Structures are given as structure tokens and as C-alpha cells.
Amino acid sequence: MKGITKIKTGLLASSIFIGMLGLGQVAVAADQSSARQVAHIGWQKSGNTPFQALNAANLPANEANLVFIRPLDNDGLQTSANIAIDGRFQVSLQPGHYSQVRYCSGQHNITVVPTGAKTNDLTNAYSHLIDFAPQQNHYIFVDIDDATGAPTLSKLDEEYAQNLLSTQTQQTHQISRVVRDCPAVVVEQPAPEPEPVVKVEIDKPINLEVLFEFDKAVVQPVFNARIEAVADFMNKYPETATVIEGHTDSVGNDSYNMKLSQRRAEAVKQELVTKYGIAPNRLRTVGYGETRPVDTNATAEGRANNRRVVATVSAQ
């Protein structure tokens, strides 16, 4: 019995405490249009600042600014338009008000449910799929038919929306304060440029762009497509033959470079024979050493361009 007495005493004390705070009864301010008050706590329903569009260009690349606008009419509070994006509550928009919402760009499902529907399910009501371009202001007209409860939702062009907003009041209550975590923008990498096609013509030198490392005569795999183009042409025209010319930069003595250029030409010939089946008697190699540069030997890049092989296809 003593335990029960303590519980009753606690409840009585709580009742007295609530009465002292004035929260035993809820007092609502008489002004229904702009302010609300419960006991000593009050808030404004509407802001006094004229509408000013957000500079959407300053938004992140994955966000857009949405401006919901509701016309001023005599609809009652039960027609407050509960607006959700992808099922997430944003604002309960009342007549004659607007609300700005920063949201993720892209396609989203907007739903509108009147307060009078008495439901927290904002996913299965009237919906509209809208695509929001990033870093732009989007203006959306919202209304509720007082008689039927049917919602209206449509996008407005900026000029018409700005005129309408000049008579609107910003809604400052019954709005979501949740900040949407938008997915990062994926920047698509440009497709790599296609490998240049080697144009093969009779009796015209072909710069195969088969380049060699310093003091090397080894064909690097990256140049296989170039050599294959010559092989395809020779296979298509079996009455042709090819002269393969090897070249070097100016580093080293003349005699050494002459032999090195010959080895480079032989390396390309070997590729044509072993990989692509070109008969050896259709291929002739010659080394020119450093005597025929195509670029300056004063720079590393120029010397690399000179370490090359050139081919000339001709009729037999």
C-alpha cells in the first residue's frame, strides 16, 4: 500500500507542476492567419521577406532548388497540401504561401496529399514524375480543390512564377528541416580516341610510328596495330612488296647507328613474317642510321621521333 501511495502522490505532483506551467489547457492565439501560440510559446506561420530566388548557380552540381507555390483562396486548413518528394515529407503548404526546398537533381516522384485525408502515407497518393535539372530553380504550382480534395500540380515557367510570387508569403512552419544527402555526380570519362588507321598506298612511304627506345631494336606491343595495317594491305594485294627503312637519332657514332637502324628494320620485318604470314621475299630492309632525321636531335622528344621505322609498299 505504501508503494501505491507514492505513485499517486507522484501523479498529483505532476498534475500540479503542469498546472503551474499553464500547460494543462492549450491556449491558441485568436489570430488564425499569421501566428500561433501555445501557452508562453509562440511562432509565426509566415515570413515577411519578399520572395527572392536562390542563386541556383551556386548550388552543388547534384542539387536543384524547388519553389512550391500555392494560390491564395478561401480554402480551409484541412486543404493544406502535404507535399512529399520520393515519399519524404517536405512542406504542408497553405493557401497564399510558397516554400523553397533544395533537393537532389534528377527524376523524382512528387506527391500531394490534403491534410483532410488524415493519413501519413505520402507514397500512394496523387503523384507526378518530374525531372529537375541541376543548379536551376524549378517552380511548381500546387493547389487543392476544396470540394473534391483533388490536388493539382504542374511546373511553371520562371516569368509567370515570379509574377505570382510577388503576391505570395513565405511559409515558415510545417516544413521539413531534413537536409537531403544527394549522391555524388559521376563524371563520365570521354571515350578514348580510336586508334588512327594507317593509310597504305602504293609507292608512298608510310610513317608506321613504330618508335624504339634508346639503343633498342625491340618492337613494343603498342605498335602492333600499325604493323598489322601494312600486313592487311599486302595480303589484300599479293603482287606488292615492301621496303622497310630503319632510322636512329644522332647519339652515338655513324657506324654504330647504321647497324642499329638495320636491326630495327629487321625487327619489323620479323613481325610481318612470323605474326602475319608475309613471305620474306616480299620484304626488303635497309638502315639509314642518323642520316634522315624527321625532327630535331636537340631535344629528347625530337630524338624519340627520329628512332623510327618507315615502310614503302610498291608493285612487284
C-alpha positions, 0 to 999 in steps of 0.5 A, a space after each residue: 500500500 505504501 508503494 501505491 501511495 507514492 505513485 499517486 502522490 507522484 501523479 498529483 505532483 505532476 498534475 500540479 507542476 503542469 498546472 503551474 506551467 499553464 500547460 494543462 489547457 492549450 491556449 491558441 492565439 485568436 489570430 488564425 492567419 499569421 501566428 500561433 501560440 501555445 501557452 508562453 510559446 509562440 511562432 509565426 506561420 509566415 515570413 515577411 521577406 519578399 520572395 527572392 530566388 536562390 542563386 541556383 548557380 551556386 548550388 552543388 552540381 547534384 542539387 536543384 532548388 524547388 519553389 512550391 507555390 500555392 494560390 491564395 483562396 478561401 480554402 480551409 486548413 484541412 486543404 493544406 497540401 502535404 507535399 512529399 518528394 520520393 515519399 519524404 515529407 517536405 512542406 504542408 503548404 497553405 493557401 497564399 504561401 510558397 516554400 523553397 526546398 533544395 533537393 537532389 537533381 534528377 527524376 523524382 516522384 512528387 506527391 500531394 496529399 490534403 491534410 483532410 485525408 488524415 493519413 501519413 502515407 505520402 507514397 500512394 497518393 496523387 503523384 507526378 514524375 518530374 525531372 529537375 535539372 541541376 543548379 536551376 530553380 524549378 517552380 511548381 504550382 500546387 493547389 487543392 480543390 476544396 470540394 473534391 480534395 483533388 490536388 493539382 500540380 504542374 511546373 511553371 515557367 520562371 516569368 509567370 512564377 515570379 509574377 505570382 510570387 510577388 503576391 505570395 508569403 513565405 511559409 515558415 512552419 510545417 516544413 521539413 528541416 531534413 537536409 537531403 544527402 544527394 549522391 555524388 555526380 559521376 563524371 563520365 570519362 570521354 571515350 578514348 580516341 580510336 586508334 588512327 588507321 594507317 593509310 597504305 598506298 602504293 609507292 608512298 612511304 608510310 610513317 608506321 610510328 613504330 618508335 624504339 627506345 634508346 639503343 633498342 631494336 625491340 618492337 613494343 606491343 603498342 605498335 602492333 596495330 600499325 604493323 598489322 595495317 601494312 600486313 592487311 594491305 599486302 595480303 589484300 594485294 599479293 603482287 606488292 612488296 615492301 621496303 622497310 627503312 630503319 632510322 636512329 637519332 644522332 647519339 652515338 657514332 655513324 657506324 654504330 647507328 647504321 647497324 642499329 637502324 638495320 636491326 630495327 628494320 629487321 625487327 619489323 620485318 620479323 613481325 610481318 613474317 612470323 605474326 602475319 604470314 608475309 613471305 620474306 621475299 616480299 620484304 626488303 630492309 635497309 638502315 639509314 642510321 642518323 642520316 634522315 632525321 624527321 625532327 630535331 636531335 636537340 631535344 629528347 622528344 625530337 630524338 624519340 621521333 627520329 628512332 623510327 621505322 618507315 615502310 614503302 609498299 610498291 608493285 612487284 
